[in-house]
Amino acid sequence: MSMRYPPQHQQYSKPPIVVTDNDVLSGRGVNIAAHPGNERFRTLVTTRADASYCETYSATEKKAVAEEIVRHISSLDPPGRFLKREGRGQVSRGLNGPWEELSRREAIKKTCQALRDCNRSDRATYAHGVAAPTDVKEVAEELATSGLALKDRAARAAEECAVETSSRLREAMEQAGVPEETIEEQLRRQRADPTYVIPGFAMTASGAFAPIAQPGYPAVLQVIGP
């Protein structure tokens, strides 16, 4: 007697994403721009407005600033997400879905682009007329009273980000059973070149690292998030 199995997409289908006011939506149009999460995002980005951003910040400093913004969105209650419409929803209007979450890398890339836009001389009205929510006002106050120039803060954030990334990668590699000497060699190469990508591991939407299938590494331990 033959067995019937449901199609794979039915086995692993996810419930649809319901947009909240804390989410940052990708897309165009008035409804997207006026979404509370997008307005918060723009005002949060403007707290890092610095005339020297485009010319003097290093790539690692720019990424570190973007990381801070992404972490702030994720720390909200409920946690904010960076969303884009799924392929079949590209023609949807307004806030209609279906939606899917951007990868961590995509969220950081989107934020870096927003920081570039905000700090361009021809984009002085980037968040003009948008009222900053309380949490963003608190961020702005903390930045204003920290005693650090934004460039210096970015440099410090880059150093902290490098340490945190190294720690998370070590934890992921240890859990995957990677030999200690290989871990040390991979982390040494990344410290020497921050753009170096350690093979066999990818960042999940939460900022953690998880193994992916690569020759020379143990089998995949889990399915990584978007």
C-alpha positions as CSV (number, residue, x, y, z in Angstrom):
1,M,0.0,0.0,0.0
2,S,1.5,3.3,-1.0
3,M,1.8,6.1,1.4
4,R,0.7,9.7,0.5
5,Y,2.7,12.6,1.9
6,P,1.6,16.2,1.9
7,P,3.6,18.5,-0.4
8,Q,6.7,19.9,1.2
9,H,5.4,23.5,1.2
10,Q,2.4,22.4,3.3
11,Q,4.6,20.6,5.8
12,Y,6.8,23.7,6.5
13,S,4.4,26.6,5.7
14,K,4.7,29.5,8.1
15,P,1.8,31.6,9.4
16,P,1.5,34.9,7.5
17,I,3.4,37.9,9.0
18,V,1.2,40.5,10.6
19,V,2.7,43.9,10.3
20,T,3.0,45.9,13.6
21,D,3.8,49.6,14.1
22,N,7.4,48.7,15.0
23,D,8.2,47.0,11.7
24,V,10.2,48.7,9.0
25,L,8.7,48.1,5.6
26,S,10.5,48.0,2.3
27,G,8.6,49.5,-0.6
28,R,7.4,52.8,-2.1
29,G,4.3,54.9,-1.7
30,V,2.6,57.1,0.9
31,N,1.3,54.3,3.0
32,I,4.8,52.7,3.3
33,A,6.5,56.1,4.1
34,A,3.8,57.0,6.7
35,H,3.9,53.7,8.4
36,P,4.9,54.3,12.1
37,G,7.8,51.9,11.9
38,N,9.2,53.6,8.9
39,E,8.8,57.0,10.4
40,R,10.6,55.8,13.6
41,F,13.3,54.4,11.4
42,R,13.9,57.7,9.6
43,T,14.0,59.7,12.8
44,L,16.4,57.1,14.4
45,V,18.7,57.4,11.4
46,T,18.8,61.2,11.7
47,T,20.1,60.9,15.2
48,R,23.4,59.8,13.5
49,A,23.4,62.7,11.0
50,D,27.1,63.7,10.6
51,A,28.5,65.9,7.8
52,S,31.7,63.8,7.8
53,Y,29.9,60.5,7.5
54,C,30.3,59.8,3.8
55,E,33.9,61.0,3.6
56,T,35.6,59.9,6.9
57,Y,33.8,56.9,8.3
58,S,35.4,53.5,7.5
59,A,33.3,50.7,6.2
60,T,33.4,48.9,9.6
61,E,32.3,52.1,11.3
62,K,29.4,52.6,8.9
63,K,28.3,49.0,9.5
64,A,28.6,49.4,13.2
65,V,26.3,52.4,13.2
66,A,23.8,50.4,11.1
67,E,24.1,47.5,13.6
68,E,23.2,49.8,16.5
69,I,20.1,51.0,14.6
70,V,19.0,47.5,13.7
71,R,19.4,46.3,17.3
72,H,17.3,49.3,18.5
73,I,14.5,48.3,16.2
74,S,14.8,44.7,17.3
75,S,14.7,45.7,21.0
76,L,11.2,47.3,20.8
77,D,8.1,45.6,22.2
78,P,7.0,43.9,20.1
79,P,10.3,43.5,18.4
80,G,10.5,45.5,15.2
81,R,11.4,43.6,12.0
82,F,12.6,44.6,8.6
83,L,10.1,43.3,6.1
84,K,9.7,43.1,2.3
85,R,6.9,41.7,0.3
86,E,7.2,38.1,-0.8
87,G,7.7,37.6,-4.6
88,R,4.0,37.1,-5.3
89,G,3.1,40.2,-3.3
90,Q,5.3,42.6,-5.2
91,V,2.3,44.2,-7.0
92,S,0.4,44.7,-3.7
93,R,-0.4,48.2,-2.6
94,G,-0.4,49.8,0.8
95,L,0.3,47.4,3.7
96,N,-1.0,44.4,2.0
97,G,1.3,41.3,2.1
98,P,2.3,38.7,2.1
99,W,5.5,39.8,3.9
100,E,8.8,38.1,4.6
101,E,11.6,39.2,6.9
102,L,14.8,40.6,5.5
103,S,18.0,38.7,6.4
104,R,20.2,40.4,9.0
105,R,22.7,41.3,6.2
106,E,19.8,42.8,4.1
107,A,18.6,44.9,7.1
108,I,22.1,46.2,7.7
109,K,22.5,47.0,4.0
110,K,19.1,48.9,4.0
111,T,20.2,50.8,7.1
112,C,23.6,51.7,5.6
113,Q,21.7,53.1,2.5
114,A,19.4,55.1,4.8
115,L,22.5,56.6,6.6
116,R,24.0,57.5,3.2
117,D,20.8,59.2,2.2
118,C,20.4,61.0,5.5
119,N,23.9,62.4,5.3
120,R,23.8,63.6,1.7
121,S,23.8,67.4,1.4
122,D,20.8,67.2,-1.0
123,R,18.7,65.2,1.5
124,A,18.4,67.8,4.3
125,T,14.6,67.0,4.6
126,Y,15.1,63.2,5.0
127,A,12.8,63.1,8.1
128,H,11.4,66.6,7.8
129,G,8.0,66.9,9.5
130,V,8.2,63.5,11.2
131,A,7.8,63.5,15.0
132,A,10.3,61.3,16.8
133,P,8.8,58.8,19.2
134,T,9.9,58.7,22.8
135,D,12.4,55.9,22.4
136,V,14.2,57.8,19.6
137,K,14.2,61.0,21.7
138,E,15.9,59.1,24.4
139,V,18.5,57.9,21.9
140,A,19.1,61.4,20.7
141,E,19.5,62.7,24.3
142,E,22.0,59.9,25.1
143,L,24.0,60.7,22.0
144,A,24.0,64.5,22.8
145,T,25.2,64.0,26.4
146,S,27.7,61.2,25.9
147,G,30.6,63.5,25.4
148,L,31.7,61.6,22.3
149,A,31.7,62.9,18.7
150,L,29.5,60.7,16.5
151,K,32.7,59.6,14.6
152,D,34.4,58.5,17.8
153,R,31.3,56.7,18.9
154,A,31.2,54.9,15.6
155,A,34.8,53.8,16.0
156,R,34.1,52.5,19.5
157,A,31.0,50.7,18.2
158,A,33.0,49.1,15.5
159,E,35.5,47.7,18.0
160,E,32.6,46.4,20.2
161,C,30.9,44.9,17.2
162,A,34.1,43.1,16.1
163,V,34.5,41.6,19.6
164,E,30.8,40.5,19.8
165,T,30.9,39.0,16.3
166,S,34.0,37.0,17.1
167,S,32.4,35.7,20.3
168,R,29.2,34.6,18.5
169,L,31.2,33.0,15.7
170,R,33.3,31.1,18.2
171,E,30.2,29.9,20.0
172,A,28.6,28.7,16.8
173,M,31.8,26.9,15.6
174,E,32.3,25.2,19.0
175,Q,28.7,24.0,18.9
176,A,29.2,22.7,15.4
177,G,32.2,20.7,16.5
178,V,34.9,22.7,14.6
179,P,38.4,21.9,15.9
180,E,39.9,24.6,18.1
181,E,42.9,25.2,15.9
182,T,40.5,25.8,12.9
183,I,38.4,28.2,15.0
184,E,41.5,30.2,16.0
185,E,42.8,30.3,12.4
186,Q,39.4,31.5,11.1
187,L,39.0,34.2,13.8
188,R,42.6,35.3,13.2
189,R,41.9,35.8,9.5
190,Q,38.7,37.8,10.3
191,R,40.5,40.0,12.8
192,A,43.1,40.8,10.1
193,D,40.4,41.4,7.5
194,P,37.0,42.4,8.8
195,T,35.5,41.7,5.4
196,Y,36.6,38.1,5.5
197,V,33.6,35.7,5.6
198,I,34.2,32.5,7.6
199,P,33.0,29.7,5.4
200,G,30.3,27.3,6.7
201,F,28.5,29.9,8.8
202,A,25.9,32.6,8.2
203,M,24.2,35.2,10.4
204,T,20.6,34.7,11.2
205,A,17.9,37.4,11.5
206,S,18.5,37.6,15.3
207,G,22.2,38.4,14.8
208,A,23.5,34.9,15.9
209,F,25.4,32.6,13.7
210,A,24.4,29.1,12.5
211,P,26.2,26.5,10.4
212,I,25.4,25.9,6.7
213,A,26.4,23.0,4.5
214,Q,30.1,23.4,3.5
215,P,32.8,20.9,2.7
216,G,35.0,20.2,5.7
217,Y,32.3,21.1,8.3
218,P,29.9,18.9,10.2
219,A,26.4,18.4,8.8
220,V,23.9,21.3,9.3
221,L,22.6,21.5,12.8
222,Q,19.6,23.6,12.2
223,V,17.8,25.4,9.4
224,I,19.0,29.0,9.7
225,G,16.4,31.8,9.7
226,P,16.1,34.4,7.0
